[in-house]
Amino acid sequence: MLKYSDSEVRVFHPLCEKALNIALKNLRISNRYQVVHHRYTGPLEMDFVIENKITRKYLCVIEVKRTPSDVQSTRCQFQAESYVQNNSGQNEKPFFILTNLETLISFRYDATKPKVHQQMLQPGLEHVCDFSSDNEENIVNKLSLSFERIIDNFVNDVYTYSTTLEQFLTYMDGATSNDKKWKSSMAILMYEYIRGAFESVRRNDLRYDVRVFHDDVKQLCLEANRVDFDGIFKYDASTFLPTHSISTSILSEIYQYGSSNISGEAVADALHNRLTEGKHHNGEVATDSELAMLTATLAKMINGDLSFNKKICDPAAGSGSLICSAIKVFNIDATRLKANDINKKLIELLSLRLGLSFPNSINKTNAPEVSSMDINNLSNAYFDDVEVVLLNPPFVAGINCVTRKQTFYNTIRRIKGSDAITARGQMNLGAVFLETVCWMVNSGTTIACIFPKAHLKERGEEARQFRRMLLHLFGLNIIFNYPAEGLFESVVEETCIFVGKAHQKSNEITVYSSNDKVSDIDLHSLCSYSGRYSTTDFSTIIPGIEARKFTFNELDSSIDDGWRLVCSEMTESMDFVTRNILSNTKLTELSKTTANYRRGNVGGLGVSDLVFLDSFDNLYKKYSGVVNLSAGMRNAQHNAFELNSGNSEFVDFNSLSSTLATNIINDYIPLQRASKGQNRNTFKSNSEIKKIAKRYGKVVFKENSVLVPTKLRKTGRVHVTRIPMYVSTNFTVFSFLNADIANIIGSYMSTVFYQLECEVQSKDHAGLRKLELQDVLTTHVPECSMISQNEMAAITREIPSITFLDLNNPIIRNIDKIWSEILFGKNATLILNESVRLLKFLANRRNPKK
């Protein structure tokens, strides 16, 4: 029998392709149309298209998922819609299908219907077969019949748009700012949604049409709460309106939608997106359904089956996508689930999604426990019956959550009796949240947590303390790395999964690295694997997945320098750097070559587009002839190795009269507002701006400085200054005694060898290579005293010809050959070619070529 954990590509796709081909054959149109697997539209890969053999245009797109929840997921529907949008002139017809073989929904793209739920075709969600009772042959036969009917309709342009959520969502948008109206509206509308879903599964618990209650909100809540759904219907006069009226058309729409979309996924996803729009910086991001299932599977691999009377909990559950994934993975009933979220407007969605995960059995004695509390206010006994915690904590940068963190620190101090491990610097909220959970749960509780992957490699004090907490408190057992493709579109950082046993140190940590997208991972094969794991190298355990075991001591000893060793894509390059860079007697750590280094100064406190005067044309035209301007480097966009000028012009406010400085700033303020779109009350005063501008003017870097960009994507830039320069925070700057030393070190930094080491020492940030000052200091550059006069002469002659490497496609230049001969002698060509291969591999993995 098929399982939701089977590989999407290796199991689901072949069955879908077979059913599609049978449908074309039965319709007698296989001479006109063909099924094409994995066709690209721009950078996006479609699962299947039905293509006209003559025109090569597409009749429809078919996107395959693994679960009915995925089919009903707004995010997955939007993904499929985007393929049709991107196809544009390649479409014969704008139809698309989303299916997990067991269920399917068909759509017709229409630019005048901007929301994907508006494009759904009748009858909405179709139930094709049942994985629990149908074998693969039956699944293919039943699916082919459904495809046959749908494709025939597509060919003949026969379609009717289904009932949508449009009126419902528009109405709820208008209730967002009024808590009582929101709560009352959700009660009335979700009553009708659940009534429609119940009638579809032949339950008559909610036998009365909502209109029977004559707008009496309390009576309606009492009736619905007999079943359960406490998060929606638990009545409190202080939170509900006594009576509330909603138009009949909206009530009819939501009832019909519930009858054809039983799970509540679409409603929960759509409303969650509306409620959290623009709030992702506050950590309000829904968990992708495929990632949720992987997280739950890893938790079960460590925990095993849930013990008698024990529960699975998500204390930051949002609208419930993560905790709902545990239902099938652990094969549990509703009473084994416990969910909490501080956002009270998400509680209705959480209650709906959890309750309708059990449409046939949900009732007062068989229901999840749902609450809406600040985790710091949960009772001491809240986690007593919890054996597994699933967690996607709020990802909020440390600088944006200073006040929020203090409550967590107080909670930890109350439980622990001393300060939190994560009470360091600008620690992000997710790390503090995770530590709080670790102190609140019982020893041995399994915790599976989704977290930014950058924490594996960063060298800052915050990242070091977080890794220390993972080993010594979280009880790290598993690290699971995977491609970012298709996940968390609103989040710029790659993520990974940590699984641990709270307060129980593990002697061995298993690190998995998936080359498959999360949606393609064969979870059944992963959790069934019983073979050996290498303790020295990453090796394939199942197709698409590599793994390696590390000892506690290996990870503990590398906490300060970062866990690059757990990133399988880094291992070959790390070995290369160790053999050829670290052990090379002609190279030394950059930190040992000069004491004069720091990050660029301009922009750290804002208003950089004031002091870089050419940021605004009007400002520049008015004052460029009045003030003295100096060379400035604002960003890493200059293509010259030697800098005889900057890429911006800087004005030193210390050299201006008070009146002139005030006038420039007064002219600048409205330009800044128009550019940034900010509110007036968020702006600094004239005097505050002047103080910052003068501070920037006090730091000018002398000639013979080397500028290393903190963020790069495709081009391996590095610069040597020939004149004094004002430099932004986009660079780290190393100043040297003379031009010869700057030329030696700067020219080497431009080479493939140095750029490769930078890829190893950096962290990925949305495809960018990000190098903080402490990362750059660990890189290696020539020991100048080891360079002969002849070698120096060769370098000097080549300086004017230095161009920058395309990191995605590095071409060997003369400067690379010169340095390769200096460093590696007779092995120069071999090592140079190897470094090019490795640099290209890492750069393309970080920032794939489109």
N, C-alpha and C positions, 0 to 999 in steps of 0.2 A: 504493500500500500504506500501511496505517496505521503510524505510528511512535509510540514511547513518548513522544517529545518533542512530539507534537501537543497542541493545547489540549484540556483535559478538557471544558470547557463547550461550546466551539464545534465540536469534532469528535466526541468520544466520546459526549457526551450525546444528540445527535440520533439516532445509530445505536442506542443503547440504547432510547430512546423508541420508535423504529420497531419494534424487535424485541418490546418489551413489548406494543405494540398488536396486532401480528400474533398473538402468543400468546393474548391475550384474545379476538380474533376467532375463531381456530381452536378455542378451547375453548367458543365460543358463550356467553360470559358478558360480552360487551362491553355488553350492555343493563343489566347489574347493576353492573359495575365500570368505572372509568376510570383512565387513567394521568395523574397530576398532577405537573408539573415544578416544582421549587423551592417546596415548601410549608414554611412555618415551623412549628417547634414551640418556643414560647417565643422566645429569641433565636437559636436554632439553625436553620440552613437545610438541609433534607433535599434530596437530589438528586431522587428520585422517590418517590412513594407510589402504591400501587394502592388507590383509594378506592371504597367502596360509594356508588353514586350516590344512594341513598335515605337511608341513615343517616349518610353522610359520615364513616364510620369507616374505618380503614385495615386492609386485609388484610395488607399487608407494606410494608416500607421497602426501597428499593434505593439503595445508595451506590455511586457510580462512581469508580474510581481509574484510574491510567494504566498501571501495571505489575503483573505477577504478584507481585512483591515487596511491593507495597502491599497487595494482596489478602491476603497471608499475614502482614502486619504486625500485631502485637498492638495497636499504637496505633491503626491504622486500623479494626481490628475493634471496639475499644472505642468509637471515635467513632460507628460505626454503631449499636452497642448503646445508646449514650446517647440516640439519637433515640427508640428504642422505649421506653426508660425514661421519657423526658420526655413522650411521648404519653399514657401512662397510660390514662385512661378513653376516649381517642380511638381505641384499638386495637380492631379487630374480632378480630384474631389477632395474637400477638406475634412474627411472623416478620420476618426481615430478610435481605437478600442483599448481599454485597460482590462486585463484579466489575470487571474491567478490559476486559470484552468477550471477551478471549482466554481468561480463566480466571474461575471464580467459586466462592464458598463460600456456603452457606445456613446460617442459624441460627434458633433459636427461643429467645427470651428467657424465662428462668425465674428468678424472684427467689431460689429455693432453690439455684440454681447461680451463685454470685457471680462466678466468673471467666468471661470471654467464651469461652475455649477449651472450657469445659464445655458451652456452648450450641451448638457446631457440630453440624450434622446430617450423616449419611452421604450421600454417600461422602467427605466432606471436600472437598479441592481438586479441582475438575472442570476438565478441559482442553476448552474449547469449540471453539477454532479456532486458527489460527496466522497472526499478522500477516505473517510472511515469505512466506507462500504464498497466503493468502486475500485476495481483494479485498473491498471494502466490502459488496457484495451477498451474497457467500458468508458474511461475518461475521454480517450481520443474519439470514440464513436459519438458520445453525447456532445462533446465540444464541436465536432465537425458539423453536426446538425445545427447547432446554434450559429456557427460561422456561416453556414450555407444560407440560412435565412437572412442574416444581417448583411452579408456581402451582396446578396441579390437585391436587397433594398438599396444599398449604396450604389450599385450599378444603375438602378432605375430611379435614383433620387427620391426614394420613398422614405420619409422620416417625419417624425413629430417631436418637437422639443418637449421634454418632460417637465413636470412640476419642479420648480426651482426653489432656492432659498432666498431669492432676491428681495421679496417683500419683507421677509423675516429679518434679514440682516440689515436692511435699510431702517426698519422699525427699531431694532435693537441699538443701532448707531445713535438714534435719537434719545435713547434711554440711558446711555453710558454715564452721563454726568449727574443723574438722579438715582441714588442708591435704592430708594424704596420703589421707584418706578421700575428700575432694572429687576429687582428681586421679584416683584409682583408679575411683571411681564414674563419673566423666565418661568415662573410657576405655571401660569396659564398656558403658555405656548409649549412648554415641555410636557405638560399634562396631555395635550393633544398629540404631540410627537410620540410619547410613550404609548398612548392608547392605540395609535396607528400601528406601532411596532408590535404591541401585544396581540392585536387582532390578526396580524400576519402570521403569528405563531400559534394562533387559536387559543389565546388566553383572554378571558373576559373579566379580569380583576377590575379594570377600569371600564365599567359597562356604560357609564353615563357620558353623553356628549358634554363638552365643557359649557355649552350654552345653557344647560340645565341649571347651573349654579347662579345664573343671573348676576355675573360679575362679582360674586361674593368670594373674595380671595381666601379667607379663612376656611370656609366650607370646602372649597376645592382642595386646599392643602391637606385638610384632615382626611378627605377621601383618598387622595393619592398616597399620602404617607402611611396608609394602612398596608400598602405593598412594601414601600421603603423609600429610597432616593432622599435620604435625610438632607443632603446638601442642597436640594431644591425645595423640598416641601415641609421641612420642620418649621412649624409656624411660631412666629414671635411678633406680637403686635407692633413692637418697636422697629421692626425691619421691613414690614409689609404695609402696603396701602390697604385700608379696609375693603374697598371695592375698586375694581379696575376694569375698563372696557377695551377690547381690541377688535378690530374690524373682522367681519366674517371671512373676508377673502384671505386674510393672513392665517386665520385659524384653519381654513380648509387647506391652504397650501402646506402648512406644517404637518397636518394630519396625513395628507397623501404622501408627503416626503418620508415620514416615519414608517408608513406601511411598505415602502419600497427600499428603505435604507435602515434596516433594523438596528444596526450596531451603535448608531450615534456618532460614529467617527467623523462623518462629514460636518455635522453641526459643531462638534467640539473643535475640530481643526479650523473651520471657518471663523468661529467666534474667537478662538484663541488668537488667530492671526490679527483680527480686528483689535482685540484688547491690548495686544503687545506691540502693535505697529509703532515704530519709533522708540521703543523702550528696550531694544536689545542690549544697549550699553548698561542697562540695569540688571542684566542677567536673565531676562524673561524670554527664553528661547525654547520652543517645543523640541522634544527629542524625536529624531527620525525613527520611523517604525522599524526599519531593518536594523539600525544600530541598537534600538531597544531590545530586539530579540537576541542579538549577539550578546549584549550585556547580561541578560537573564540567563542565557545558556552558559556563559562563563561562570556566573554565580553558582549554577547547579553543578558544574564540573568540580568546583571546590567544596561545595556544601553537601552535595548529594540530595536525595529526596528530603522534603520538609518533614521534620519530626512531628510526632503526634501533638496536637494542640498548639503548635508554633505557627508564626505568621511571617509573611513577607511585607515589608514596609518601604514606602517612599516618603520621606519627611518633607520633600520639596517637589510634590507630584505634579504641579501645574495642572494641565487638563487630563493627565493620566496615561499618556502614551507609553511611558516606560513601565509603570507597574502593571498595566494591562498585558504587556508582553510575557509576564511571568505566569499568566493563567494556563496557557497551553504548555509552556516549557516545564513547569512544575506539576502540571495536571492537578490543579487544586480547585476547590470550590470557593464561593464568595466569602465565606467566613474566615478564610485564611489571609485576607488582604487588609492592610491598614495603610491609609494614605492621608497626607496632610499638606496643606499649602497656605501660605500667609495671605495670598491674594483671594479675597472673598468672592470676587467676580469669576474666578476660575473654579470655585467649588461646585457650582451647578454643573459645569462641563465635566468635571472630574466625577461627580456623582452619576451623571448620565452615562458616561463612557463605561464606568465600572459596572453599573447596574445592568446596562444592556449588553454587557459581555456575557450575562447569564439570563437571556430573555425568557427562557422557559422555567427558570427556577428561582429567580430573585424574589425574596419576601423578607418580612421582618426578622425571621429567625435564620435566614440564609442570605446575609448581606455583608458587604464590606464595611469597615469602620472608616468614616470620612470625617475629617476635622479641618478647621481653618484657624490655625494658631501660628504665632511667631514661635519658631522652634525653641527659643529660649524660655518660653512660658509653658511648654509642655510639662506635664506632671512627671515626677521622679520615676513613676512606675510605667510610663508610656511604652518604653522599649522592653519591658520585662518579658513579654511573650513573643518578642521578635527574634527570629533566627537568621533572617536574611534582609539586608537593606540594599535597595537599588537606588542609585543617586546620580542625578545630573545637576550638580549644584549651580547656583547662580554665578556666572562668570562676570565679575565686575572688577575693573582695574583698581589697584590699591588706592590711588590718588582720588578715586571717585566714591570711596566707601569708608572714609576715615571714621565718620560718626557711626555708621552701621556696624562696623567691626567691634566697637567698644562693648556693645551688649553681649556679643559672643565671647569676648575675652573675659567679661565678668562671669558668665556662665561657666566657662572652663575653670576659672580660678575657684569658683564655689565648689565644683565637683572635685577638682584635682588638688586644690590646696596651694597651688603655686601658679606662676604665669604660664600662658599658652606657649607651646613650641613655635607657633606661627606668629607670635607677637614680635615681628621683626620688620623694620622699614615700611615699605609700601606693599605689604603682603596683600594679594588679591582676596576678594571675599570668598571665592570658592574654596581656597585652601583652609581658611578659618572655619568655614561651614563644615568642611569634612572633619577637621580636628574636633569640633564641637560634637559631632555625631559619634566619633570614636570614644569620647569620654562619657557619652550618655548611654551607649549600648552595653550589654553584658559582654564579658570576656569570651572570645570565641565566636562572636557574631560575624557572619560573612557579610562583607560590604563590597559591592561592585559599583564602581564610580567612573563616570565619563569625565575626562579632564584634558586641558590643553597639553599637547605633546611638547610644547616649548619647555615645560618644567623638567623634562628629562635632560636638557642640554644647557640651560642657562647657568651662568656662573655667579649671579648675584646672591647676596646673603639670603634673600627671600626664597630663591629656588633651592639653595643648599639646605635651609631649614625644612622646607617642604619634603625634600627627599629623605632627610633624617626622620621626619615624622612618618613617612611611608614605611620605612624599615622598622622603626623602633616602637611605634604606637599602632599604626594601621595594620601591621602584620602582613606586609606585601607577599602575595603568593604568585600573582600573574600580572604581567604587562602585555597588553595586546595592541599592536600597531597596525594601522590599516590606511589605505589611501583616502584622502579627503574628498574624492570625487563624488558628487551627488549628495553630500551631507552638509547640513547647517549652512544654507546659502547666505544667511544673514550674519554668520560668524566668520571672521577672517582667518582664524588660527586652526591648524590641524589639531585633531584630538586623538586620544588613545583611551584605553580602558585599564583601570587598576582594579585588581581583586585581592582582598586581604581578609585575615581573621583578626579582629580587633584584639589588641593586647597580647597576641601570640606570635612571637617572632618565628619566621620560617627559615629553616636552614638552607632551603633551595627556592629559587624564584624562577619560574618558567616564563620566558619571553617569546611571544608569538609575533610573527611578521607576515601579514597577508599581502600578497601581490594582487589578489582579486579585490574588486570593489566589495563593500560590505554586503550588498544585495546578492553577490555571486558566491559568497562563502557557503560551503556545504557544512552546515552546522551539525548535521547528523554524523557525518564522517569525523568531524572535529572532536565531538564529545565521545565518540566511540573509539578513538585512537588509543591503542594500548601498547604501542611499540616503544622503543628506546628513544631517549632524547640525548643529543650530543651535549657534552659539557665544554667543548672547545670551539665549535663552529656552529653557525646556523645551518640546518639541514632540512630538507623537505620531509614533512610528516604526512601530509596529504596534498593532492594537487592544489597549487596556489597558496599553500601555507608553509612557512619555514618556522623552525623553533630551535631554541637552545636553553639549557638550564645554566643558571649562574648561582654561585654560592652567596650566602648572606655577606660573607667577608669581602668578596669581589665587589659587590655594590657598595658596601659600607666604606671601603677604602677609597672609592672613587666619587664619593658624594660631593666633595669640594670642586672637582674639575668637571663634573657633569657626567651623565650616563650615556655618552655617545656610543659606548660599547653595546647598548641594548638596541641600537638602530641598525638592523641588518644591512641596510643599504650603505652604511658607513664603514663596515668592517674591512673591506678590501682596501679602501682608501686610507683608513687609519693604519693598516699594516704597512702600506707604501710610505706614509709619512714617517712612521717609526723607523723603518729600515733606511730611508734615503734622506730624510730631513733631520730628524732628531739626533741621529747618530753621526751626522756629517760634521767633521771637525772645522769646516770653513763657515759653518752657520752657528748663530747664537740666538737666544731669545731677544726679541725686539726691546723688551724692558731693560736689557743690559747695555744698550747702545747709546742711550741718552736719558738724562733725568728731566729733560724739558719736554713734557708731553701733557696734553689735556684734551678734553673734548672742545670743539668749537664753541664760541660764546654766544653768538647772536641768535635770538629766537627762543631761548629757554624760558623767558618770561613773557613771550608774545611780542606783538607790534614789530615784527621783523620787516613787515612791508612799509614801515615808516622809515627806518634807518637805511634799508635798501631802497633808496629814493626812487629808482626807476620802476618800482612795482606798479605805480599808478602814473599813466601818461600825463594827466593834468598837473599832478603835483611836480613831476619831473620838469615839465616845460616851464612851470612858473618859477622854480627855485634853482634849477641846475646852473644858471648863470650867476646866481647870487651867493651860493655856498661852495666851499671846496669839497670835491668828491674824491674818494679813494677807492682802490680796487677791493671788491668783495666777492667772496664765493658763497653763494646762497644754496645751491643744490648741485648734485652730482650729474650735471648735464654738459659740462665742458669737455670737449674732445681733444684738448691739447695736454700732452704730458708735462711740458714746461709752461708755467703760468707767468706770462709777462703782463697779463691783465686778468681780471676776474670775469665772472659771468653776471655781475651786478655792480652797481655803483653805490658806495656807502657814504653816509654823511655822519661825521662825528659831532654830536650835539654839544660836546665839551668846548668846541671851538666857536660856537654860535653865541650871539648876544641873547639875553633872556627874552627880549621882545621878538626877535626873529624865530627863536625856537618855539615860542608860544604860538606865533602866527602859522608856522608850518604844521604844528600839531592840530590847531583848530581847523585847518584845511583838510587834514588827514582824517579826522574823526568821522565825518559823514561818508567819506569814501570807503572807510573800513566797514561802516555799517551796511552800505550797499553791497559790498563784496561778500561779507560774511553772513548777512541776513540775520543779525542778532538783535536783541532787544536793547533799547537805549540804556536800561538800568544794569546791563551786564558789562558796560564799558568802564574802563578806568578813567579817572579824571585827567585833565591836562597835566597837572603837576606829577601825578603818578606815572604817566607816560614819559614825561621828561626825565624823571629819575631813572627809569629803566633804560631809556635811550642813552643817557650819559654813562650808565654802567657798561653798556655794550661798547661804547667808544674807548673805554680804558684798556681793552684787550686787542692788541694788534700783533699778529704773528709776523716774525721777521722773515727775510729771504732765507733760502736754504731750509725751509720747512717742507715736510712731506705730508700731504693731505690724503687720508684714507677714508672713503665714504662709509658711513654707518649702514647704509642700505643700498643694495644693488640688485638689479633683476637680470639683465642680459649682458651688460658690458663691464669688463673688469678694469674700471678706471682707478687710477692713482695719479697724484700730481706732485710736482716739485715746484715750489714758489721761487721766482727770481726777483720778486719785489715784496715789500710788506703787504699784508693781506688781512682784512677783517673776514672772519670765517663763521659760518652758521653751525648750529648743533648737528647738522647733517654730516659732519666730518669729525674724525679724531686727527689731531695734529701733533707731529713729532718734529721738533726743531733741532738742527745740527749745527756744528761749528763752522763748516765751510761747504762749498758747492761739491767738492769731490766726495765727501761722505754722503751728502744728500743724493748725489747722482748714483752712487753705488747702491744704496739702500732703496731709493725710489725705483731705479731701473729693475732691480730684482723683484720688487713688489708687483711690477707689471707682468712678470713671467707666469707661465702656466704652473710652475711649481708653487709659487706663493699663492696664486689664485686657488689652486687645489687645496692648500692647507686652510685657506679662509673658508672654503666650503665645509671642511671638516669641523672647524672651530666655531662656526656660526650657528644660528638657529634660523629655521624657516619662519617667515611671517607673510602669509598670503602670497607665496611665490617669491618673495623678496629674500635675499640673503642679508640677515641682520647681524652686525658685529658691534657689540658694545666695546668701550675702551678696554675693559678687562679681558675681553676675548682677543682683541688685537695684540695686547701685550704678550699673550702666550704664543703668538706666531714667531717664526724664525726668519732671520735676515742675515746677510753676510757679516762675518767678523772682518771689519775693514782692514785690520792689520794683516790679514791673511791674503789680501789681494795684491798681486804683483804690479809693477809699473806697466808692463806690457798688457796685462789684463785690464788695468785701469784705462789705458789708452784705447783699447778696443771698445770698452763700455762708453767712454766719452765720445768717440766717433759715432756711435750708434744712437746717442741720445736724441738728436734732432729727428731721427726716423722712427722713433717709437710710436706705434699705434696701439690701440687697446684691443684686447681679446674679446671676441664674441664667445661668451661662456658656453652657449648652447652648441656652438660649432667652432671650437678653437682651431685656428690655423697657425702652424709653427712659423714664428717670425725669426729674424736674425738675432734679436736680443735673447730669445729663448735658447738658440743654439750657442751663443756666447756663454751664457750662464751655465748651460748644461756641460760644456767643455770644462769650464772652471771647476765645477762641483763634482763631476762624475767621470772625467777623463775618458778612458777607453769605453766605458759603458754609457757614454753620453746619449747616443742615438736611441739605444734600447730604453733607457729610463725616461727620456723625453717623450717617446711615443707612448709609453705606458701612462705617463702623467696626463697626456692629452686625452687618452681613452677614459681615464677615471674622472677627469674634470668634466668632460662632456656628459658622462653618465650621471654624476651628481647634479649638475646644473639642469639637465633635462628632467630629472626626477623632481627637483624643487620647482621648476618653472617649465612645464612641458611646452614644446614648440607647437603652435597652432597652425 
